[in-house]
Amino acid sequence: MNPTVLTFSIYLIIAGNTTYFLGRSLYTNGSHFLHSIFITREEIVKPLNNVLLIGFYLINLGFVLLFFTQEKDLHSTIAIAEFLSEKIGVVYLVLGSMHLFNIFIFMAIEKRLYTPNLKL
């Protein structure tokens, strides 16, 4: 098998599985967080969590595919390891950044909902 094809396959498997399992984990655990924020609007928690999951998958898988480029010759083990660590590392940084951004957004929403004299 061509080393480039093998490397891209490994990249897609790792990035795709990470995105899937992280999305499922955030969906499951995030519902508790959403329930605490939208305690007076319980009916929107599940649909909102579903929409967030779909958006998470679309953005992250889109980024994984957009970042699916190669500029180096991948004919050595070191080149393959460097390529994978760079690509997967950036994907993980983007996933972590998106997660933190979402947490900050929901904390701001919670603060506005439960702080007197603030209007949405």
N, CA, C and O atoms as a MOPAC input file, in Angstrom:
PM7 MOZYME 1SCF
protein

 N      0.85100 1    -1.18800 1     0.00000 1
 C      0.00000 1     0.00000 1     0.00000 1
 C      0.88900 1     1.24100 1     0.00000 1
 O      1.94100 1     1.26400 1     0.63800 1
 N      0.46600 1     2.23600 1    -0.70100 1
 C      1.16500 1     3.51400 1    -0.78400 1
 C      1.24000 1     4.15400 1     0.60600 1
 O      0.21800 1     4.22800 1     1.28800 1
 N      2.41800 1     4.62000 1     1.05000 1
 C      2.54200 1     5.22300 1     2.38300 1
 C      1.65200 1     6.45100 1     2.58700 1
 O      1.16000 1     6.68500 1     3.69100 1
 N      1.44700 1     7.22300 1     1.54200 1
 C      0.59900 1     8.41100 1     1.65700 1
 C     -0.85300 1     8.01400 1     1.90700 1
 O     -1.52400 1     8.60900 1     2.75000 1
 N     -1.33200 1     7.02400 1     1.18700 1
 C     -2.70200 1     6.54300 1     1.37300 1
 C     -2.87300 1     5.95800 1     2.77100 1
 O     -3.88300 1     6.20400 1     3.43000 1
 N     -1.90100 1     5.19400 1     3.21900 1
 C     -1.94000 1     4.62100 1     4.55700 1
 C     -1.96200 1     5.72500 1     5.61900 1
 O     -2.72900 1     5.65500 1     6.57900 1
 N     -1.12400 1     6.73500 1     5.44100 1
 C     -1.06000 1     7.85000 1     6.39900 1
 C     -2.37600 1     8.60200 1     6.44900 1
 O     -2.87400 1     8.91600 1     7.53100 1
 N     -2.94500 1     8.89400 1     5.28600 1
 C     -4.23200 1     9.59200 1     5.25900 1
 C     -5.33200 1     8.74800 1     5.87600 1
 O     -6.22600 1     9.28300 1     6.53200 1
 N     -5.28200 1     7.44500 1     5.67800 1
 C     -6.27900 1     6.56100 1     6.28500 1
 C     -6.17100 1     6.59000 1     7.80400 1
 O     -7.18200 1     6.65800 1     8.50300 1
 N     -4.94300 1     6.53700 1     8.30800 1
 C     -4.73800 1     6.60700 1     9.76000 1
 C     -5.24600 1     7.94200 1    10.29600 1
 O     -5.91500 1     7.98400 1    11.32900 1
 N     -4.92900 1     9.03300 1     9.59500 1
 C     -5.38500 1    10.36600 1    10.00100 1
 C     -6.91000 1    10.42700 1    10.08000 1
 O     -7.46500 1    10.90200 1    11.07100 1
 N     -7.58500 1     9.94700 1     9.03900 1
 C     -9.05000 1     9.99300 1     9.02400 1
 C     -9.65800 1     9.10800 1    10.10700 1
 O    -10.65700 1     9.48500 1    10.71900 1
 N     -9.07800 1     7.95600 1    10.34800 1
 C     -9.59400 1     7.06700 1    11.39400 1
 C     -9.45400 1     7.71400 1    12.76800 1
 O    -10.40400 1     7.72200 1    13.55100 1
 N     -8.27500 1     8.25500 1    13.06400 1
 C     -8.05600 1     8.88100 1    14.37700 1
 C     -8.92100 1    10.11600 1    14.54900 1
 O     -9.60900 1    10.25700 1    15.55900 1
 N     -8.89100 1    11.01200 1    13.56900 1
 C     -9.64400 1    12.27100 1    13.68200 1
 C    -11.15200 1    12.01700 1    13.67600 1
 O    -11.88800 1    12.64200 1    14.44100 1
 N    -11.61100 1    11.11100 1    12.82500 1
 C    -13.03900 1    10.80400 1    12.76800 1
 C    -13.54400 1    10.15800 1    14.04900 1
 O    -14.59500 1    10.53400 1    14.56700 1
 N    -12.79900 1     9.19100 1    14.55700 1
 C    -13.20500 1     8.53000 1    15.80800 1
 C    -13.14800 1     9.48200 1    16.99300 1
 O    -14.02800 1     9.45700 1    17.85300 1
 N    -12.13300 1    10.31000 1    17.04400 1
 C    -12.04100 1    11.28700 1    18.13100 1
 C    -13.23500 1    12.22900 1    18.08900 1
 O    -13.84900 1    12.50400 1    19.12000 1
 N    -13.56100 1    12.71800 1    16.91400 1
 C    -14.70200 1    13.62000 1    16.76900 1
 C    -15.98900 1    12.92700 1    17.18900 1
 O    -16.79900 1    13.51200 1    17.90800 1
 N    -16.18700 1    11.69700 1    16.75400 1
 C    -17.40600 1    10.96900 1    17.09000 1
 C    -17.52200 1    10.73600 1    18.60200 1
 O    -18.53600 1    11.08200 1    19.20900 1
 N    -16.49600 1    10.15700 1    19.19800 1
 C    -16.57400 1     9.81600 1    20.62100 1
 C    -16.60000 1    11.05300 1    21.51400 1
 O    -17.26900 1    11.05300 1    22.54800 1
 N    -15.88800 1    12.09300 1    21.13200 1
 C    -15.94100 1    13.33400 1    21.90300 1
 C    -17.32700 1    13.96900 1    21.78100 1
 O    -17.87300 1    14.46400 1    22.76600 1
 N    -17.88900 1    13.95400 1    20.58400 1
 C    -19.24600 1    14.48600 1    20.39000 1
 C    -20.27300 1    13.74300 1    21.23000 1
 O    -21.13600 1    14.36500 1    21.84900 1
 N    -20.18700 1    12.42000 1    21.25600 1
 C    -21.11600 1    11.62800 1    22.07400 1
 C    -20.94100 1    11.93100 1    23.55700 1
 O    -21.92400 1    12.03700 1    24.29000 1
 N    -19.69900 1    12.07000 1    23.99900 1
 C    -19.43500 1    12.37600 1    25.40100 1
 C    -19.96700 1    13.75700 1    25.77600 1
 O    -20.58900 1    13.93000 1    26.82400 1
 N    -19.71800 1    14.72600 1    24.91500 1
 C    -20.22300 1    16.07600 1    25.17800 1
 C    -21.74600 1    16.09800 1    25.16200 1
 O    -22.36600 1    16.81100 1    25.95200 1
 N    -22.34700 1    15.32800 1    24.27400 1
 C    -23.79800 1    15.25700 1    24.19500 1
 C    -24.37900 1    14.69400 1    25.49100 1
 O    -25.32100 1    15.24900 1    26.05800 1
 N    -23.80500 1    13.59200 1    25.94600 1
 C    -24.30800 1    12.93700 1    27.16200 1
 C    -24.09300 1    13.80200 1    28.39700 1
 O    -25.02500 1    14.04300 1    29.16400 1
 N    -22.87500 1    14.26300 1    28.58500 1
 C    -22.55500 1    15.04300 1    29.77800 1
 C    -23.04200 1    16.48400 1    29.68200 1
 O    -23.32700 1    17.11500 1    30.70000 1
 N    -23.13600 1    17.00200 1    28.46800 1
 C    -23.59200 1    18.37300 1    28.27900 1
 C    -25.06100 1    18.55700 1    28.59300 1
 O    -25.49100 1    19.66500 1    28.91400 1
 N    -25.83400 1    17.49200 1    28.50600 1
 C    -27.26500 1    17.62600 1    28.80400 1
 C    -27.47600 1    18.02300 1    30.26400 1
 O    -28.40400 1    18.77400 1    30.56500 1
 N    -26.64300 1    17.53800 1    31.16600 1
 C    -26.74400 1    17.93100 1    32.58200 1
 C    -26.45000 1    19.42300 1    32.74000 1
 O    -27.12000 1    20.12700 1    33.49500 1
 N    -25.45800 1    19.87800 1    32.02900 1
 C    -25.08100 1    21.28400 1    32.05200 1
 C    -26.21500 1    22.14800 1    31.49300 1
 O    -26.56400 1    23.17700 1    32.07200 1
 N    -26.78300 1    21.72300 1    30.36700 1
 C    -27.88700 1    22.47600 1    29.76200 1
 C    -29.11800 1    22.48800 1    30.66200 1
 O    -29.81100 1    23.50200 1    30.74400 1
 N    -29.39700 1    21.37800 1    31.33400 1
 C    -30.53300 1    21.33800 1    32.26600 1
 C    -30.35200 1    22.35500 1    33.38000 1
 O    -31.31900 1    22.99200 1    33.79900 1
 N    -29.13000 1    22.51500 1    33.86200 1
 C    -28.90500 1    23.47400 1    34.95000 1
 C    -29.04500 1    24.91000 1    34.46500 1
 O    -29.44400 1    25.78400 1    35.23500 1
 N    -28.72600 1    25.16400 1    33.20800 1
 C    -28.84000 1    26.52200 1    32.67900 1
 C    -30.28700 1    26.84600 1    32.33500 1
 O    -30.78800 1    27.91200 1    32.69200 1
 N    -30.95100 1    25.94200 1    31.65200 1
 C    -32.31300 1    26.18200 1    31.17300 1
 C    -33.32500 1    25.47200 1    32.05900 1
 O    -34.22100 1    24.78800 1    31.56500 1
 N    -33.18300 1    25.63400 1    33.34900 1
 C    -34.03100 1    24.94400 1    34.32500 1
 C    -35.50400 1    25.33200 1    34.17800 1
 O    -36.39300 1    24.53300 1    34.47500 1
 N    -35.75100 1    26.53500 1    33.72900 1
 C    -37.14100 1    26.97500 1    33.55500 1
 C    -37.66400 1    26.65600 1    32.15300 1
 O    -38.84200 1    26.87500 1    31.87100 1
 N    -36.80400 1    26.14200 1    31.27700 1
 C    -37.20100 1    25.81300 1    29.90000 1
 C    -36.73200 1    24.41000 1    29.53800 1
 O    -36.04100 1    24.21700 1    28.53800 1
 N    -37.10900 1    23.43500 1    30.35200 1
 C    -36.66200 1    22.05100 1    30.17800 1
 C    -36.97200 1    21.50300 1    28.78200 1
 O    -36.25900 1    20.63200 1    28.28400 1
 N    -38.03000 1    22.00800 1    28.15500 1
 C    -38.44700 1    21.46700 1    26.85600 1
 C    -37.44800 1    21.76900 1    25.73800 1
 O    -37.47400 1    21.10800 1    24.70000 1
 N    -36.57500 1    22.75000 1    25.93000 1
 C    -35.62100 1    23.06400 1    24.86600 1
 C    -34.27100 1    22.37000 1    25.03200 1
 O    -33.42700 1    22.44700 1    24.13900 1
 N    -34.05700 1    21.70400 1    26.14500 1
 C    -32.74200 1    21.12000 1    26.42300 1
 C    -32.38000 1    20.03200 1    25.41400 1
 O    -31.30000 1    20.07600 1    24.82500 1
 N    -33.26300 1    19.06100 1    25.20700 1
 C    -32.93700 1    17.95900 1    24.29600 1
 C    -32.78100 1    18.44400 1    22.85300 1
 O    -31.79700 1    18.08800 1    22.20500 1
 N    -33.72200 1    19.24900 1    22.32000 1
 C    -33.51500 1    19.74300 1    20.95000 1
 C    -32.24200 1    20.59200 1    20.81000 1
 O    -31.53400 1    20.49700 1    19.80800 1
 N    -31.96500 1    21.41100 1    21.81100 1
 C    -30.75500 1    22.23700 1    21.76700 1
 C    -29.51000 1    21.35900 1    21.79100 1
 O    -28.55800 1    21.61400 1    21.05300 1
 N    -29.50900 1    20.34700 1    22.61700 1
 C    -28.37400 1    19.43300 1    22.68900 1
 C    -28.18100 1    18.70100 1    21.35800 1
 O    -27.04800 1    18.49300 1    20.92600 1
 N    -29.27800 1    18.31100 1    20.70900 1
 C    -29.18600 1    17.66200 1    19.39000 1
 C    -28.59600 1    18.60800 1    18.34600 1
 O    -27.74200 1    18.21100 1    17.55300 1
 N    -29.05000 1    19.84700 1    18.34800 1
 C    -28.54600 1    20.83700 1    17.38700 1
 C    -27.05900 1    21.10600 1    17.63400 1
 O    -26.27900 1    21.23000 1    16.69000 1
 N    -26.67700 1    21.19400 1    18.90500 1
 C    -25.26400 1    21.39800 1    19.23100 1
 C    -24.40900 1    20.22300 1    18.75400 1
 O    -23.30300 1    20.42700 1    18.25300 1
 N    -24.90700 1    19.01200 1    18.90200 1
 C    -24.17100 1    17.82800 1    18.46400 1
 C    -23.99600 1    17.83200 1    16.94500 1
 O    -22.90400 1    17.56700 1    16.44100 1
 N    -25.05700 1    18.12800 1    16.23100 1
 C    -24.97100 1    18.17400 1    14.76600 1
 C    -23.98800 1    19.25600 1    14.32800 1
 O    -23.15900 1    19.02200 1    13.44800 1
 N    -24.07500 1    20.43000 1    14.93300 1
 C    -23.13600 1    21.50400 1    14.60600 1
 C    -21.70500 1    21.11100 1    14.92200 1
 O    -20.79300 1    21.40300 1    14.14800 1
 N    -21.50200 1    20.45100 1    16.05300 1
 C    -20.17300 1    19.98700 1    16.44300 1
 C    -19.61100 1    19.04500 1    15.38800 1
 O    -18.46600 1    19.19300 1    14.96100 1
 N    -20.42300 1    18.07200 1    14.96900 1
 C    -19.96500 1    17.12300 1    13.95900 1
 C    -19.66300 1    17.81300 1    12.62900 1
 O    -18.63100 1    17.55400 1    12.01100 1
 N    -20.55300 1    18.68000 1    12.19700 1
 C    -20.35100 1    19.34400 1    10.90800 1
 C    -19.09400 1    20.21100 1    10.90200 1
 O    -18.30200 1    20.15800 1     9.96000 1
 N    -18.91600 1    20.99500 1    11.93700 1
 C    -17.74900 1    21.87600 1    11.99100 1
 C    -16.46000 1    21.06800 1    12.09700 1
 O    -15.50000 1    21.33500 1    11.37500 1
 N    -16.43400 1    20.09500 1    12.98100 1
 C    -15.19900 1    19.33600 1    13.18700 1
 C    -14.85300 1    18.42200 1    12.02800 1
 O    -13.69200 1    18.35000 1    11.62800 1
 N    -15.82800 1    17.72900 1    11.48600 1
 C    -15.53300 1    16.87700 1    10.33700 1
 C    -15.17300 1    17.72000 1     9.11900 1
 O    -14.32000 1    17.33400 1     8.31900 1
 N    -15.82500 1    18.86800 1     8.98100 1
 C    -15.44700 1    19.79200 1     7.91300 1
 C    -14.01500 1    20.25700 1     8.06400 1
 O    -13.27000 1    20.31800 1     7.08600 1
 N    -13.62600 1    20.58700 1     9.28900 1
 C    -12.24400 1    21.00300 1     9.52500 1
 C    -11.26700 1    19.86700 1     9.25200 1
 O    -10.22300 1    20.08000 1     8.63400 1
 N    -11.59600 1    18.66600 1     9.70700 1
 C    -10.72500 1    17.50700 1     9.47300 1
 C    -10.51200 1    17.31200 1     7.97700 1
 O     -9.38800 1    17.07500 1     7.53500 1
 N    -11.58000 1    17.41000 1     7.19900 1
 C    -11.45700 1    17.23300 1     5.75000 1
 C    -10.74700 1    18.40800 1     5.08300 1
 O     -9.96600 1    18.21600 1     4.15100 1
 N    -11.01300 1    19.60800 1     5.55100 1
 C    -10.35200 1    20.79500 1     4.99800 1
 C     -8.85000 1    20.74900 1     5.27600 1
 O     -8.04700 1    21.19400 1     4.45700 1
 N     -8.48700 1    20.21900 1     6.41200 1
 C     -7.10000 1    20.12100 1     6.84400 1
 C     -6.41900 1    18.88800 1     6.24400 1
 O     -5.29000 1    18.55900 1     6.60800 1
 N     -7.09300 1    18.22400 1     5.34500 1
 C     -6.65200 1    16.98100 1     4.71400 1
 C     -5.74100 1    17.30400 1     3.52800 1
 O     -6.08200 1    17.03100 1     2.37700 1
 N     -4.58900 1    17.88400 1     3.82400 1
 C     -3.64200 1    18.25700 1     2.77900 1
 C     -2.27400 1    17.69400 1     3.12200 1
 O     -1.98700 1    17.34900 1     4.26900 1
 N     -1.44500 1    17.61100 1     2.10300 1
 C     -0.10500 1    17.08800 1     2.29700 1
 C      0.85400 1    17.87800 1     1.42800 1
 O      0.61500 1    18.07900 1     0.23700 1
 N      1.94100 1    18.32200 1     2.03800 1
 C      2.95600 1    19.05300 1     1.29200 1
 C      4.30400 1    18.34600 1     1.32900 1
 O      5.21200 1    18.69300 1     0.57300 1
 N      4.43600 1    17.35600 1     2.20600 1
 C      5.71300 1    16.67000 1     2.39200 1
 C      5.67500 1    15.30200 1     1.72900 1
 O      4.61200 1    14.74000 1     1.46400 1
 N      6.85900 1    14.79200 1     1.47300 1
 C      7.00400 1    13.43400 1     0.98000 1
 C      6.85400 1    12.47500 1     2.16300 1
 O      7.60500 1    12.57600 1     3.13400 1
 N      5.91400 1    11.56400 1     2.09800 1
 C      5.62400 1    10.67300 1     3.22000 1
 C      6.16800 1     9.26600 1     2.99100 1
 O      5.45000 1     8.27800 1     3.14000 1
 N      7.42700 1     9.19200 1     2.63100 1
 C      8.00200 1     7.87400 1     2.35600 1
 C      8.88000 1     7.35700 1     3.47800 1
 O      9.47900 1     6.29000 1     3.34200 1
 N      8.97500 1     8.08600 1     4.58900 1
 C      9.74300 1     7.57000 1     5.72600 1
 C      8.84700 1     7.53500 1     6.95700 1
 O      7.85700 1     8.26200 1     7.04500 1
 N      9.20300 1     6.69600 1     7.88400 1
 C      8.42300 1     6.55600 1     9.11600 1
 C      8.39600 1     7.86200 1     9.90300 1
 O      7.37600 1     8.22200 1    10.49100 1
 N      9.51900 1     8.56200 1     9.90700 1
 C      9.57900 1     9.83700 1    10.64500 1
 C      8.67700 1    10.87100 1     9.98700 1
 O      7.98000 1    11.61100 1    10.68200 1
 N      8.67900 1    10.93500 1     8.67800 1
 C      7.81500 1    11.88900 1     7.97900 1
 C      6.34400 1    11.59200 1     8.25800 1
 O      5.54600 1    12.51200 1     8.43700 1
 N      5.98600 1    10.31700 1     8.29600 1
 C      4.60900 1     9.92100 1     8.59300 1
 C      4.23900 1    10.30800 1    10.02400 1
 O      3.16200 1    10.85100 1    10.26500 1
 N      5.13800 1    10.02500 1    10.97400 1
 C      4.87900 1    10.37300 1    12.37300 1
 C      4.74700 1    11.88200 1    12.55200 1
 O      3.86600 1    12.34300 1    13.27700 1
 N      5.60800 1    12.65200 1    11.90300 1
 C      5.52200 1    14.11900 1    11.98700 1
 C      4.21900 1    14.62700 1    11.38000 1
 O      3.56500 1    15.50400 1    11.94500 1
 N      3.84800 1    14.08100 1    10.24200 1
 C      2.60500 1    14.48600 1     9.58000 1
 C      1.40700 1    14.21500 1    10.48500 1
 O      0.56800 1    15.09000 1    10.69900 1
 N      1.33400 1    12.99300 1    11.01400 1
 C      0.19900 1    12.62700 1    11.85900 1
 C      0.16200 1    13.44600 1    13.14100 1
 O     -0.90700 1    13.88900 1    13.56100 1
 N      1.31400 1    13.65300 1    13.76600 1
 C      1.30600 1    14.43100 1    15.01200 1
 C      0.90500 1    15.87300 1    14.76500 1
 O      0.20500 1    16.46800 1    15.58400 1
 N      1.33500 1    16.44200 1    13.65300 1
 C      0.94500 1    17.82600 1    13.32800 1
 C     -0.54900 1    17.91400 1    13.03800 1
 O     -1.24000 1    18.76600 1    13.59700 1
 N     -1.04100 1    17.06000 1    12.19100 1
 C     -2.45700 1    17.10900 1    11.80500 1
 C     -3.37500 1    16.79600 1    12.98100 1
 O     -4.32600 1    17.53500 1    13.23400 1
 N     -3.10700 1    15.71800 1    13.69700 1
 C     -3.95000 1    15.33100 1    14.82800 1
 C     -3.83700 1    16.36100 1    15.94700 1
 O     -4.82800 1    16.67500 1    16.60800 1
 N     -2.63500 1    16.88600 1    16.16000 1
 C     -2.44500 1    17.91300 1    17.18400 1
 C     -3.28700 1    19.15000 1    16.91700 1
 O     -3.90500 1    19.69300 1    17.83300 1
 N     -3.31500 1    19.59500 1    15.67600 1
 C     -4.12100 1    20.77200 1    15.33600 1
 C     -5.60400 1    20.45600 1    15.48000 1
 O     -6.37000 1    21.28100 1    15.98000 1
 N     -6.01000 1    19.27200 1    15.04800 1
 C     -7.41700 1    18.87200 1    15.20200 1
 C     -7.80000 1    18.88800 1    16.68000 1
 O     -8.86900 1    19.38600 1    17.03100 1
 N     -6.94800 1    18.35300 1    17.54800 1
 C     -7.24400 1    18.33600 1    18.98200 1
 C     -7.29400 1    19.74300 1    19.55600 1
 O     -8.13900 1    20.03400 1    20.40300 1
 N     -6.41300 1    20.61000 1    19.11600 1
 C     -6.44900 1    22.00600 1    19.57900 1
 C     -7.74700 1    22.69200 1    19.16000 1
 O     -8.33400 1    23.44100 1    19.94100 1
 N     -8.19200 1    22.44100 1    17.94300 1
 C     -9.45300 1    23.02800 1    17.47200 1
 C    -10.62500 1    22.46200 1    18.26500 1
 O    -11.51700 1    23.20900 1    18.66500 1
 N    -10.63300 1    21.15200 1    18.49700 1
 C    -11.71400 1    20.54200 1    19.28900 1
 C    -11.75100 1    21.13000 1    20.69700 1
 O    -12.82100 1    21.47800 1    21.19800 1
 N    -10.60100 1    21.24100 1    21.32900 1
 C    -10.53700 1    21.80800 1    22.67900 1
 C    -10.96500 1    23.26600 1    22.70400 1
 O    -11.66700 1    23.69100 1    23.62100 1
 N    -10.55100 1    24.02900 1    21.71500 1
 C    -10.93500 1    25.43800 1    21.63800 1
 C    -12.43900 1    25.59400 1    21.45700 1
 O    -13.06200 1    26.45100 1    22.08300 1
 N    -13.01500 1    24.76300 1    20.60000 1
 C    -14.47200 1    24.82000 1    20.40800 1
 C    -15.19800 1    24.48300 1    21.69800 1
 O    -16.20200 1    25.11100 1    22.03200 1
 N    -14.70000 1    23.50900 1    22.41300 1
 C    -15.32500 1    23.10800 1    23.67700 1
 C    -15.27400 1    24.26100 1    24.68100 1
 O    -16.28400 1    24.58300 1    25.30600 1
 N    -14.11600 1    24.87600 1    24.83700 1
 C    -13.99500 1    26.00100 1    25.77000 1
 C    -14.87500 1    27.18000 1    25.35400 1
 O    -15.49400 1    27.82800 1    26.19700 1
 N    -14.92400 1    27.45000 1    24.05700 1
 C    -15.77200 1    28.53400 1    23.55200 1
 C    -17.23400 1    28.27900 1    23.91200 1
 O    -17.93000 1    29.18400 1    24.37300 1
 N    -17.69800 1    27.04900 1    23.70300 1
 C    -19.08000 1    26.71500 1    24.03400 1
 C    -19.35200 1    26.86100 1    25.53600 1
 O    -20.40500 1    27.35800 1    25.93700 1
 N    -18.40800 1    26.43200 1    26.34800 1
 C    -18.57500 1    26.56300 1    27.81200 1
 C    -18.71600 1    28.04100 1    28.18100 1
 O    -19.59800 1    28.40400 1    28.95900 1
 N    -17.85400 1    28.88900 1    27.62800 1
 C    -17.92600 1    30.32100 1    27.93200 1
 C    -19.24600 1    30.93100 1    27.47500 1
 O    -19.82000 1    31.76900 1    28.17100 1
 N    -19.72500 1    30.51700 1    26.31600 1
 C    -21.01300 1    31.02500 1    25.81600 1
 C    -22.13500 1    30.63700 1    26.77000 1
 O    -22.95600 1    31.47900 1    27.13500 1
 N    -22.17800 1    29.38400 1    27.17300 1
 C    -23.25400 1    28.94500 1    28.06200 1
 C    -23.13000 1    29.53600 1    29.46300 1
 O    -24.13900 1    29.76700 1    30.12900 1
 N    -21.91700 1    29.77900 1    29.90700 1
 C    -21.75500 1    30.45900 1    31.19600 1
 C    -22.27900 1    31.89600 1    31.11300 1
 O    -22.88200 1    32.40000 1    32.06000 1
 N    -22.04500 1    32.54400 1    29.97800 1
 C    -22.55800 1    33.90500 1    29.78900 1
 C    -24.07900 1    33.90000 1    29.73200 1
 O    -24.72700 1    34.78000 1    30.29700 1
 N    -24.64600 1    32.91500 1    29.05500 1
 C    -26.11300 1    32.80400 1    28.98800 1
 C    -26.67700 1    32.58700 1    30.38800 1
 O    -27.65100 1    33.23100 1    30.77700 1
 N    -26.06600 1    31.68300 1    31.13700 1
 C    -26.54000 1    31.40200 1    32.49400 1
 C    -26.45700 1    32.64900 1    33.36600 1
 O    -27.37500 1    32.93500 1    34.13500 1
 N    -25.37600 1    33.37700 1    33.24800 1
 C    -25.20500 1    34.59100 1    34.04200 1
 C    -26.28300 1    35.61500 1    33.69800 1
 O    -26.84100 1    36.25500 1    34.58900 1
 N    -26.57200 1    35.76800 1    32.41600 1
 C    -27.59100 1    36.73400 1    32.00200 1
 C    -28.98700 1    36.30200 1    32.42400 1
 O    -29.82400 1    37.13500 1    32.77200 1
 N    -29.23400 1    34.99800 1    32.39100 1
 C    -30.56200 1    34.51100 1    32.77000 1
 C    -30.83200 1    34.66200 1    34.25700 1
 O    -31.96800 1    34.90300 1    34.66500 1
 N    -29.80300 1    34.52200 1    35.05700 1
 C    -30.01800 1    34.47100 1    36.49800 1
 C    -29.42700 1    35.64700 1    37.26500 1
 O    -29.30500 1    35.59300 1    38.48900 1
 N    -29.05800 1    36.71000 1    36.55100 1
 C    -28.59200 1    37.91500 1    37.20000 1
 C    -29.71400 1    38.96100 1    37.08900 1
 O    -30.15700 1    39.27900 1    35.98600 1
 N    -30.16600 1    39.48800 1    38.21900 1
 C    -31.23400 1    40.48400 1    38.17000 1
 C    -30.81000 1    41.72300 1    37.39100 1
 O    -29.63400 1    42.08500 1    37.36000 1
 N    -31.77800 1    42.35400 1    36.77500 1
 C    -31.61200 1    43.63400 1    36.05300 1
 C    -30.82600 1    43.49800 1    34.76000 1
 O    -30.44100 1    44.51400 1    34.18200 1
 N    -30.57700 1    42.30500 1    34.28900 1
 C    -29.96100 1    42.12200 1    32.97400 1
 C    -31.02500 1    41.60600 1    32.04300 1
 O    -31.78200 1    40.70100 1    32.39400 1
 N    -31.08800 1    42.17700 1    30.85200 1
 C    -32.07000 1    41.74100 1    29.86800 1
 C    -31.33900 1    41.05400 1    28.71800 1
 O    -30.23900 1    41.44900 1    28.33100 1
 N    -31.98200 1    40.01300 1    28.18100 1
 C    -31.41600 1    39.31900 1    27.01600 1
 C    -31.62900 1    40.09700 1    25.75600 1
 O    -31.21600 1    39.65800 1    24.68300 1

